[in-house]
């Protein structure tokens, strides 16, 4: 007997401890078997003998028995504790390497049967699908790394096209020419059919495993999905790098082998991670696992175990597959899967791709377009950020290299740790090399077996250093990858266009095609790709311009914005391409008046939006592009006889005026109030252009949100909704829609200004006016819902109710019960917060700011009311304004006026700029207080503000009580707060002066009110009550109530004009002393035992104050209490009252 036969026989007949050691050190005996078999073939010169005749049948039976027994042992160990599971994984890898080697020595049909029995036997042994799939994937990964993998899958048409093997054998050459794709239908080439699995055994197994893991939601399935996707991705990478597979015809055939993967990826579209973040769904991290039970799907198990190869049946057509809810694949898995898709699309024969696309239904073609859209987001060039770090000096190349080096060492350490855990023969060999003292060269001596360095599962040595040049090289590679991926996407898009045109089904796909192209313009792209993309867009416009302008209005609007953005590119070639595209859009839309008007509106809105949102466009380059477009129009001979050149010129002049406003806006980026004033002015200028006004209102809302001015942002959206309401009310009369901006009066009195857009200047549905997405019922509701969310953030919960009062009728009319439920839920939360927070909310602080000096230009002698965030102190506002204008004019040229006295401009230095800042409070007339009962109502819809200035007749700000005057200044603003901006012009100023006794009356009324509030507060606040009491009845209060009474009530005034003031002050003190008594009694019920002495002191002080005030309170002025003759009206009042008594008496008698 030969050694390999005897060894195989002993392995089969071994028992007990010997058998256990055989399993434990299976890798050693497998290596021994393989080496002895190879030596046997060499010694007896059997290289030329057919593989099936190289070894005896008995030896083959022993090999089959060994494989079956080892497989059975693997299944048994996997159902045991974790330590045994690790042993099973080692045995599984050892067995895979054993069969891997047998493929080079024995009949491959025989080896494939062993693989089939392995799969079936393992399936029967295991109940945990993730574990089962993970073991099979690891097994297949090793087998598929065989150097003759492509030949083993029978993918060549003839042997003449087979790439030369580095060590060919007769059997391998004969087995490489057994399959042809010529007689197959194109559609079946993309299906994972039984016929495909029979002809391409290993690939079919791998694809079946991928489909199975993507179809599962068991615990731990995420890691298995990653393993399956990485296995296929690495296979394609090895083909791409293999020097034997560089010819185009060979790559076409390799891609044909992987065509069924395309259908699998299309079925998995709902599971892919969307890099554009436009699709909802939970993103699973690489190590995250689902919380579903870990039981195997019976149907999958039967499919795997029941057919010839232990595989599942072919998938259904895409249209018949229901979309199940799966957790999203990780970004890494999605990227690898999309890489595989693009590699196949690039290398497959274009005629095959075109015929396949022609077979697809419109729904399936839309699925392909969705997949291409995801590819654009996935392969966006993002490594430019690394270069930005260098240019900005934020991180030196040396530091970056150090970080990369550290990461490289960490990866190498993890790799060696994985190898040393004993993963099969590799682990044992690494351990031997380590113990032999060669650990220094462990990473460099991995080529221990024949040609294993070419297999994909081997990790390349990590680079120990990465210099700046290498990092730049990586950035270039990243850019090349992004360009290559997007060019492949563009090729597929153009193929879809050709198919759609030939099949006359363009209506269904053109929107999707344009969506992909526009999205690619949104992402970071290379100059090379942009040139091809703009060329494709121009071709699309020439062929399908009328359809796009009529049916894809929103897509065309997005296209105009993206093209206009690239018109500001720093690269001249990109600008020229963008200019040509934009000119073509205008030229081809000119054939239809409504289309051209719509395009003009879209271009203008795009620039307005670009100005308001984007900060990285270059104004100078954009102006150059606009001049180029004007030159195109003037030199276009075919259009000179039309009005087109004049209209283009008018449009470009409008765009230049927008850019001019942009220059001003950029100059005031650090002055938010001035910036919002400029944006407000621009929006006001578009009062007759609803689309543009809406765009600028949205721009203002975004700016406010960035500054966390949520109330003002909400108001911008409310104004935008009112503008839409005006349009909708003109378009049709619907009872559930508001009649216009007047319906928004309860939200804000300012909204009425949107009604300026009236019938004489606005004609809906003509000339492209009001063609944006928001000028619809859906857009209207969307604006108000956004406004409601912002009001909630600003704690204006009462306003949320008013907003939803307008929204709810629309939702009811549309029977949108889901949204109605959400709306009422939000309303309930808003009302709950009103109850919980009540007066604890703080809505803002207001300041009057006056500008004086010629340096301010238009602002000179202008006064504004500034709304600042809650609890903003005057020094904060003063410092901010002083710092900003100090930078503008110079620190020495700006001065802040500290007091609130009227400014005499003749006394100011003409070379300086002066700012006067004063704290102001909302002012209400007495009749208003009847309607402004809640704390919210006293802080909403505010137009009048007041500040006081104390003074004396001799010019001092403060003096004795009988000398102290007070000037009250009431300011009225142009609009009510809150508004769409945070500062509003003062349009009216009123002043009146209080005499000393009137100042005393006001002070006493204020003290009395404080006492009443502190006494009636629920729940009672003892600390607040005692603080107010101490200020009222305390013995050491300077200019306290007693001193005020002694100054103004000690004597009756000589001037009769002061009688009524004297009496009013006396009555104020009378109420004041009564409130003090109530407060003392209330405090008595609230104090603790240790405060009894304090209470007695308060009571004593109160009694003393009461006794001192008694004579002054009881002294009346006789002239004010003389008998007065009753007037006829009073007589009528008596008569009326007596008649009421008479009526009441009649009622009581009738009841008796």
FENJOFEN-V372895 format. One line per field, one symbol per residue. burial: 1 if it has 24 or more other ideal C-beta (glycine too) atoms within 12 Angstrom, else 0. A space follows every 10 residues. Layout:
BEGIN
burial=???
END
This chain:
BEGIN
burial=0001101100 1101000000 0111111111 1111011101 1000010000 1001100011 0111011111 1111101100 0000001111 1111111111 1111111101 1111111111 1110110111 1111111111 1111111111 1111110000 1110100010 1100110110 1000011111 1110011111 1111111111 1111111101 1111111111 1111110111 0101100001 1111111111 1111111111 1111110000 0011000001 0000011001 1011100011 1101100100 0000011111 1111111111 1111111110 0111111111 0101111111 1111111111 1010011000 0000001001 1001000100 0100110010 0111111111 0010000000 0110010010 0001111000 0000010000 1000100110 1111111111 1111111111 1000010011 1111111111 1111111011 1111111111 1001101110 0111111111 1111111110 0001111111 1111111111 0000111111 1111111111 1111001110 1111111111 0110000010 0001101100 1101111110 1101100100 1111111111 0111011011 1111111111 1111101011 1111111111 1111111111 1000011101 1011101111 1111111000 0101001111 1111111011 1111111111 1111111111 1111111111 1000000010 0010011001 0011000000 0011111111 1110110010 0111111110 0001001101 1101100110 0001111001 0010000100 0111111111 1110000000 0000010011 1111111111 1000000000 1001111111 1111111111 1111110010 0000111111 1111101101 1001100000 0100110111 1111000011 1111101110 0010000100 1111111111 1110111111 0111011000 0000100110 1100110110 0110001000 0000000000 0000000000 0000000000 00
END
